[in-house]
Amino acid sequence: MPEEQRTFTITSPPMKGGDVKRWQEILNAQFEEWRIEFQVPVDGEYSVPTRDASQMALFGLGIKPVKMK
């Protein structure tokens, strides 16, 4: 059964799951493609490092910044 779609946000305790892990892998692949020497930990936990990496990737893709939680 596929995982339910959800919006990632900083929570306590942190959101966890395969969907977060996949997003972290996508972020790292994008940074690698751009030849940026930065990787987010692939631990399946949406915490501050993943949020910050998401903001960097969105900026790099030219997506208008919004307040991210």
TIMI-2910 file (N, C-alpha, C, CB; in pm, 1 decimal, decimal comma, always signed):
<rs>
+----------+----------+----------+----------+----------+----------+----------+----------+----------+----------+----------+----------+------+
!      n_x !      n_y !      n_z !     ca_x !     ca_y !     ca_z !      c_x !      c_y !      c_z !     cb_x !     cb_y !     cb_z ! resn !
+----------+----------+----------+----------+----------+----------+----------+----------+----------+----------+----------+----------+------+
!    +84,5 !   -118,6 !     +0,0 !     +0,0 !     +0,0 !     +0,0 !    +88,3 !   +124,0 !     +0,0 !    -95,8 !     +0,3 !   +122,1 !  Met !
!    +66,7 !   +218,2 !    -91,6 !   +150,2 !   +338,1 !    -97,3 !   +130,6 !   +425,6 !    +26,2 !   +119,1 !   +418,2 !   -223,5 !  Pro !
!   +238,1 !   +498,2 !    +58,5 !   +230,0 !   +589,4 !   +172,3 !   +139,1 !   +706,5 !   +137,7 !   +370,7 !   +639,7 !   +212,8 !  Glu !
!    +70,7 !   +756,2 !   +238,2 !    -16,0 !   +872,2 !   +221,0 !    +68,8 !   +995,3 !   +192,7 !   -104,2 !   +894,3 !   +346,1 !  Glu !
!    +22,9 !  +1080,7 !   +102,2 !    +94,3 !  +1204,9 !    +74,1 !    +80,5 !  +1297,3 !   +193,1 !    +41,1 !  +1272,8 !    -54,6 !  Gln !
!   +189,3 !  +1366,5 !   +225,1 !   +186,8 !  +1460,8 !   +335,7 !   +286,3 !  +1572,4 !   +310,4 !   +217,5 !  +1390,4 !   +468,5 !  Arg !
!   +264,9 !  +1681,9 !   +378,7 !   +355,4 !  +1794,9 !   +370,0 !   +454,9 !  +1784,1 !   +484,0 !   +278,4 !  +1930,1 !   +374,6 !  Thr !
!   +583,8 !  +1790,2 !   +449,7 !   +686,7 !  +1780,0 !   +552,6 !   +693,1 !  +1909,7 !   +632,5 !   +824,3 !  +1748,1 !   +489,7 !  Phe !
!   +703,2 !  +1895,2 !   +762,4 !   +715,8 !  +2008,9 !   +851,2 !   +794,5 !  +1966,3 !   +975,4 !   +576,0 !  +2064,9 !   +889,9 !  Thr !
!   +857,3 !  +2061,5 !  +1040,5 !   +930,7 !  +2031,8 !  +1162,4 !   +830,2 !  +2006,6 !  +1273,9 !  +1028,3 !  +2147,6 !  +1199,4 !  Ile !
!   +841,1 !  +1890,6 !  +1336,5 !   +753,6 !  +1853,8 !  +1446,7 !   +837,5 !  +1793,8 !  +1558,6 !   +644,2 !  +1754,4 !  +1400,2 !  Thr !
!   +776,2 !  +1778,3 !  +1671,9 !   +841,7 !  +1711,4 !  +1784,5 !   +747,2 !  +1603,2 !  +1834,3 !   +878,5 !  +1812,9 !  +1899,5 !  Ser !
!   +786,6 !  +1479,1 !  +1820,4 !   +908,5 !  +1427,0 !  +1759,5 !   +906,6 !  +1446,7 !  +1607,3 !   +925,7 !  +1277,9 !  +1793,9 !  Pro !
!  +1024,5 !  +1437,6 !  +1544,2 !  +1033,0 !  +1461,4 !  +1399,7 !   +951,5 !  +1362,0 !  +1317,4 !  +1177,1 !  +1455,8 !  +1355,7 !  Pro !
!   +902,6 !  +1408,9 !  +1203,0 !   +835,9 !  +1321,0 !  +1106,7 !   +938,9 !  +1220,3 !  +1056,7 !   +773,3 !  +1402,8 !   +987,0 !  Met !
!   +895,9 !  +1096,8 !  +1041,3 !   +984,7 !   +991,9 !   +992,7 !   +911,4 !   +907,1 !   +890,9 !  +1036,6 !   +904,6 !  +1108,7 !  Lys !
!   +988,1 !   +845,9 !   +800,9 !   +926,4 !   +753,9 !   +707,8 !  +1005,0 !   +737,4 !   +579,9 !   +789,3 !   +799,0 !   +676,0 !  Gly !
!   +960,9 !   +642,5 !   +501,2 !  +1023,6 !   +615,7 !   +373,3 !  +1010,7 !   +730,9 !   +276,4 !   +965,1 !   +493,2 !   +313,0 !  Gly !
!   +901,3 !   +807,7 !   +288,5 !   +884,0 !   +922,6 !   +200,5 !   +987,4 !  +1030,5 !   +230,3 !   +743,0 !   +979,6 !   +214,6 !  Asp !
!  +1019,9 !  +1048,9 !   +357,4 !  +1123,7 !  +1145,7 !   +394,6 !  +1259,0 !  +1097,3 !   +344,8 !  +1127,0 !  +1167,4 !   +548,3 !  Val !
!  +1285,5 !   +968,5 !   +363,0 !  +1412,5 !   +911,9 !   +316,6 !  +1427,5 !   +929,8 !   +165,9 !  +1421,9 !   +762,6 !   +353,6 !  Lys !
!  +1321,5 !   +905,3 !    +91,6 !  +1326,2 !   +921,6 !    -55,1 !  +1352,6 !  +1068,0 !    -91,4 !  +1192,9 !   +873,4 !   -120,5 !  Arg !
!  +1289,6 !  +1161,4 !    -18,8 !  +1312,3 !  +1303,8 !    -44,9 !  +1457,9 !  +1339,3 !    -18,6 !  +1219,2 !  +1391,1 !    +42,1 !  Trp !
!  +1514,6 !  +1285,8 !    +87,8 !  +1655,7 !  +1311,8 !   +118,8 !  +1745,1 !  +1259,3 !     +6,6 !  +1695,0 !  +1246,7 !   +253,7 !  Gln !
!  +1711,1 !  +1143,5 !    -48,5 !  +1787,6 !  +1088,3 !   -160,7 !  +1775,6 !  +1178,0 !   -283,8 !  +1739,2 !   +945,7 !   -194,1 !  Glu !
!  +1655,6 !  +1229,9 !   -308,5 !  +1634,3 !  +1320,1 !   -422,3 !  +1716,0 !  +1447,5 !   -404,3 !  +1484,3 !  +1354,5 !   -437,8 !  Ile !
!  +1714,1 !  +1503,1 !   -283,5 !  +1793,5 !  +1623,6 !   -256,4 !  +1940,9 !  +1597,7 !   -283,7 !  +1774,0 !  +1670,1 !   -110,8 !  Leu !
!  +1992,7 !  +1487,1 !   -232,1 !  +2134,2 !  +1455,8 !   -251,1 !  +2168,2 !  +1435,7 !   -398,2 !  +2171,6 !  +1331,3 !   -172,0 !  Asn !
!  +2078,5 !  +1374,0 !   -472,7 !  +2101,5 !  +1355,5 !   -616,3 !  +2107,5 !  +1490,7 !   -687,5 !  +1990,6 !  +1267,3 !   -678,1 !  Ala !
!  +2020,8 !  +1582,6 !   -646,0 !  +2020,6 !  +1715,4 !   -708,0 !  +2150,6 !  +1789,0 !   -676,9 !  +1899,5 !  +1797,9 !   -659,4 !  Gln !
!  +2193,4 !  +1784,6 !   -551,3 !  +2318,8 !  +1850,3 !   -514,3 !  +2436,0 !  +1789,8 !   -591,3 !  +2343,1 !  +1838,9 !   -362,5 !  Phe !
!  +2433,7 !  +1658,3 !   -608,1 !  +2539,6 !  +1591,0 !   -683,4 !  +2538,8 !  +1638,0 !   -829,1 !  +2522,5 !  +1437,1 !   -676,1 !  Glu !
!  +2419,8 !  +1647,5 !   -888,2 !  +2408,6 !  +1692,7 !  -1027,5 !  +2463,9 !  +1834,0 !  -1043,1 !  +2261,8 !  +1688,0 !  -1074,5 !  Glu !
!  +2440,5 !  +1918,1 !   -944,2 !  +2491,0 !  +2055,4 !   -947,2 !  +2637,5 !  +2064,2 !   -904,7 !  +2406,2 !  +2143,7 !   -857,2 !  Trp !
!  +2696,6 !  +1951,2 !   -870,7 !  +2835,9 !  +1944,2 !   -823,0 !  +2857,1 !  +2027,9 !   -696,3 !  +2932,0 !  +1991,9 !   -933,1 !  Arg !
!  +2758,6 !  +2022,1 !   -608,4 !  +2767,2 !  +2088,0 !   -478,5 !  +2811,6 !  +1984,1 !   -377,6 !  +2630,5 !  +2153,1 !   -437,0 !  Ile !
!  +2917,3 !  +2013,9 !   -308,2 !  +2971,9 !  +1918,7 !   -210,7 !  +2896,3 !  +1931,3 !    -79,2 !  +3123,9 !  +1942,7 !   -188,5 !  Glu !
!  +2771,9 !  +1886,4 !    -81,7 !  +2686,4 !  +1889,3 !    +36,5 !  +2591,1 !  +1772,2 !    +26,4 !  +2608,8 !  +2025,0 !    +49,1 !  Phe !
!  +2571,6 !  +1704,6 !   +134,7 !  +2475,7 !  +1595,4 !   +140,5 !  +2396,9 !  +1606,9 !   +270,7 !  +2547,0 !  +1456,9 !   +130,0 !  Gln !
!  +2268,1 !  +1580,7 !   +262,2 !  +2184,1 !  +1575,2 !   +380,1 !  +2185,8 !  +1430,4 !   +429,7 !  +2037,5 !  +1625,0 !   +349,2 !  Val !
!  +2184,9 !  +1409,0 !   +561,2 !  +2180,8 !  +1271,0 !   +610,1 !  +2055,9 !  +1198,3 !   +559,6 !  +2184,6 !  +1268,8 !   +763,8 !  Pro !
!  +2072,2 !  +1077,1 !   +510,0 !  +1959,1 !   +996,9 !   +463,4 !  +1919,7 !   +904,0 !   +578,2 !  +1995,0 !   +915,3 !   +332,0 !  Val !
!  +1836,7 !   +958,3 !   +666,4 !  +1797,0 !   +883,4 !   +785,3 !  +1645,2 !   +869,8 !   +798,5 !  +1852,8 !   +950,3 !   +908,9 !  Asp !
!  +1572,3 !   +923,6 !   +699,4 !  +1427,8 !   +912,6 !   +702,9 !  +1361,0 !  +1002,5 !   +805,1 !  +1390,1 !   +773,1 !   +729,4 !  Gly !
!  +1434,7 !  +1099,7 !   +858,1 !  +1381,6 !  +1190,7 !   +959,5 !  +1381,9 !  +1333,7 !   +907,1 !  +1463,6 !  +1181,1 !  +1090,0 !  Glu !
!  +1263,5 !  +1396,7 !   +906,0 !  +1255,1 !  +1534,9 !   +859,2 !  +1283,2 !  +1626,8 !   +976,8 !  +1115,3 !  +1565,5 !   +796,1 !  Tyr !
!  +1405,8 !  +1678,5 !   +977,4 !  +1449,4 !  +1768,9 !  +1083,1 !  +1514,1 !  +1890,6 !  +1016,9 !  +1549,1 !  +1697,9 !  +1182,0 !  Ser !
!  +1573,8 !  +1975,6 !  +1097,5 !  +1628,3 !  +2101,8 !  +1047,2 !  +1725,1 !  +2082,1 !   +929,6 !  +1699,2 !  +2175,1 !  +1159,5 !  Val !
!  +1818,4 !  +1986,1 !   +933,5 !  +1907,4 !  +1971,2 !   +816,9 !  +1833,1 !  +1942,0 !   +686,2 !  +2006,6 !  +1860,4 !   +843,0 !  Pro !
!  +1729,5 !  +1859,4 !   +693,0 !  +1652,8 !  +1828,5 !   +571,7 !  +1572,3 !  +1949,9 !   +527,4 !  +1559,0 !  +1708,2 !   +595,4 !  Thr !
!  +1513,2 !  +2022,2 !   +620,9 !  +1439,4 !  +2143,9 !   +585,5 !  +1531,6 !  +2244,5 !   +517,2 !  +1375,2 !  +2206,9 !   +710,8 !  Arg !
!  +1650,4 !  +2265,0 !   +575,8 !  +1744,3 !  +2361,7 !   +519,1 !  +1792,2 !  +2318,4 !   +380,7 !  +1864,0 !  +2380,1 !   +612,3 !  Asp !
!  +1816,9 !  +2188,5 !   +364,0 !  +1858,2 !  +2137,7 !   +232,6 !  +1746,0 !  +2156,0 !   +130,5 !  +1898,2 !  +1988,4 !   +241,9 !  Ala !
!  +1622,2 !  +2138,9 !   +174,7 !  +1506,9 !  +2160,4 !    +86,3 !  +1501,8 !  +2304,8 !    +40,4 !  +1375,5 !  +2122,8 !   +157,4 !  Ser !
!  +1525,0 !  +2396,6 !   +131,2 !  +1525,2 !  +2538,6 !    +95,9 !  +1635,2 !  +2568,9 !     -5,9 !  +1543,8 !  +2625,3 !   +222,0 !  Gln !
!  +1753,1 !  +2510,0 !    +13,7 !  +1863,8 !  +2532,8 !    -80,2 !  +1828,9 !  +2481,5 !   -218,9 !  +1992,2 !  +2464,9 !    -30,1 !  Met !
!  +1770,7 !  +2361,3 !   -224,8 !  +1736,1 !  +2302,4 !   -354,3 !  +1627,8 !  +2384,7 !   -424,3 !  +1688,9 !  +2156,9 !   -336,4 !  Ala !
!  +1526,2 !  +2426,6 !   -350,8 !  +1420,4 !  +2507,6 !   -411,4 !  +1476,6 !  +2638,8 !   -464,8 !  +1308,8 !  +2535,4 !   -309,6 !  Leu !
!  +1566,2 !  +2701,6 !   -390,4 !  +1630,9 !  +2824,7 !   -436,4 !  +1708,1 !  +2797,8 !   -565,1 !  +1725,3 !  +2881,4 !   -327,5 !  Phe !
!  +1783,8 !  +2687,7 !   -566,9 !  +1863,0 !  +2651,4 !   -684,4 !  +1777,2 !  +2622,9 !   -806,9 !  +1948,0 !  +2530,9 !   -653,6 !  Gly !
!  +1656,0 !  +2577,1 !   -783,6 !  +1563,9 !  +2549,2 !   -893,7 !  +1485,2 !  +2672,6 !   -935,7 !  +1468,3 !  +2438,8 !   -854,4 !  Leu !
!  +1507,0 !  +2783,5 !   -864,9 !  +1439,4 !  +2907,6 !   -899,7 !  +1296,4 !  +2915,0 !   -850,2 !  +1440,9 !  +2925,5 !  -1046,6 !  Gly !
!  +1263,5 !  +2834,6 !   -749,3 !  +1129,3 !  +2835,9 !   -693,7 !  +1122,5 !  +2943,1 !   -585,1 !  +1090,7 !  +2696,0 !   -637,0 !  Ile !
!  +1022,0 !  +3027,1 !   -594,8 !  +1007,4 !  +3141,1 !   -503,8 !  +1008,9 !  +3093,1 !   -358,1 !   +876,0 !  +3218,5 !   -533,9 !  Lys !
!  +1090,8 !  +3158,0 !   -275,8 !  +1097,4 !  +3117,3 !   -135,4 !   +966,4 !  +3147,0 !    -61,4 !  +1213,7 !  +3188,1 !    -65,8 !  Pro !
!   +933,2 !  +3055,1 !    +25,2 !   +820,3 !  +3071,5 !   +116,2 !   +869,8 !  +3034,4 !   +255,2 !   +696,4 !  +2983,1 !    +73,0 !  Val !
!   +795,7 !  +3074,2 !   +354,4 !   +835,6 !  +3037,4 !   +489,8 !   +815,1 !  +2888,0 !   +506,4 !   +754,9 !  +3117,3 !   +596,8 !  Lys !
!   +922,2 !  +2818,0 !   +538,3 !   +915,1 !  +2674,4 !   +557,1 !   +917,3 !  +2643,4 !   +706,4 !  +1031,4 !  +2603,1 !   +484,0 !  Met !
!   +837,4 !  +2546,4 !   +744,7 !   +828,5 !  +2507,4 !   +885,8 !   +917,7 !  +2390,3 !   +914,2 !   +685,4 !  +2473,8 !   +924,3 !  Lys !
+----------+----------+----------+----------+----------+----------+----------+----------+----------+----------+----------+----------+------+
</rs>
